[in-house]
Amino acid sequence: MRFVLFFVFFLAPTAWADCNNISCYGVGKDVVVNTYLSATGNIYIGAPSGKGKLNCQLVEGNYMTLKMNHLLYKEIYSTLLTGIAAQKHLQIRIVEGSPVCEVSYVMMSS
């Protein structure tokens, strides 16, 4: 089986980024692509410190999930990669109460 795992580590210039009950935010820093987790085509995004505040169930206790069947899958994935490459501030909003910490949308700002 071939699996894709996408880690996004949010690192502010002097400290790790954080989460609240509905989102995680910070400056994109590193991306690691590996084969792992599931063959669904979903993207798994590593949550930063404060992930315990999220109102959802993180996959393996660490990952938010961008589902392949999300209507804006390509746009969200592109925004994540662009934000990381340009070191922009990213905010990832989750679907509250979701069993896999499903990503609802992503915002990027300078």
C-alpha positions in Angstrom: 0.0 0.0 0.0 1.2 3.5 -0.8 0.3 6.2 1.7 0.9 9.9 1.7 1.5 11.8 4.9 2.0 15.5 4.8 3.4 17.2 7.8 3.2 20.9 8.2 5.1 22.3 11.2 4.1 25.8 12.1 7.0 27.7 13.6 6.8 31.4 14.4 10.0 33.3 14.3 10.6 32.8 18.1 8.1 30.2 19.2 5.9 27.4 18.1 2.5 28.3 16.8 -0.6 27.5 18.7 -4.2 26.2 18.4 -7.5 27.2 20.0 -10.7 25.2 19.9 -11.4 25.8 16.2 -8.1 26.4 14.5 -4.3 26.3 14.4 -2.2 29.2 13.3 1.4 30.1 12.7 4.1 30.7 10.1 4.8 27.8 7.8 8.3 26.4 8.3 9.0 22.8 7.1 7.2 20.2 5.0 8.1 16.5 5.2 6.4 14.1 2.8 6.4 10.4 3.8 4.5 7.2 3.0 2.3 6.4 6.0 -1.2 6.3 7.5 -3.9 5.7 4.8 -4.3 5.1 1.1 -7.3 7.5 0.9 -5.4 10.3 -0.7 -6.0 12.5 2.3 -3.4 15.0 3.4 -2.4 14.8 7.1 -1.2 18.0 8.7 0.8 17.9 11.8 -0.7 20.1 14.5 1.5 22.4 16.5 1.7 22.9 20.3 -1.7 23.6 21.7 -3.3 20.9 19.6 -5.1 19.5 22.7 -7.3 22.6 22.6 -8.9 21.6 19.3 -12.5 20.5 19.4 -11.9 17.4 17.3 -10.1 14.0 17.3 -6.6 14.3 15.8 -5.5 11.3 13.7 -3.0 9.4 15.9 -3.3 12.3 18.3 -1.2 14.5 16.1 -2.7 15.2 12.6 -5.5 17.3 11.1 -7.0 15.8 7.9 -7.6 17.5 4.6 -9.9 15.0 2.9 -9.4 14.3 -0.7 -13.1 14.7 -1.4 -13.1 18.3 0.0 -14.6 20.6 -2.7 -11.5 22.9 -2.3 -8.9 20.2 -1.8 -6.5 21.5 -4.5 -6.9 25.1 -3.5 -6.3 24.4 0.2 -3.3 22.2 -0.5 -1.9 24.9 -2.8 -2.5 27.5 -0.2 -0.6 25.4 2.4 2.3 24.9 0.1 2.4 28.6 -0.9 2.2 29.7 2.7 5.1 27.4 3.7 7.3 28.5 0.8 6.6 32.2 1.3 6.8 32.0 5.1 3.3 33.5 5.4 1.0 33.3 8.4 -1.4 30.4 8.0 -4.6 29.6 9.9 -6.2 26.2 9.5 -9.8 26.0 10.5 -11.2 22.6 11.5 -14.7 21.1 11.5 -15.7 21.2 15.2 -16.3 17.7 16.6 -15.1 15.9 13.6 -13.6 12.4 14.2 -10.5 13.1 12.1 -10.0 16.8 12.8 -11.2 17.6 9.3 -9.9 20.8 7.7 -12.7 23.2 6.8 -10.6 26.0 5.2 -7.2 27.7 5.3 -6.4 31.4 5.4 -3.0 33.0 4.6 -1.9 36.4 5.5 1.4 38.4 5.6 
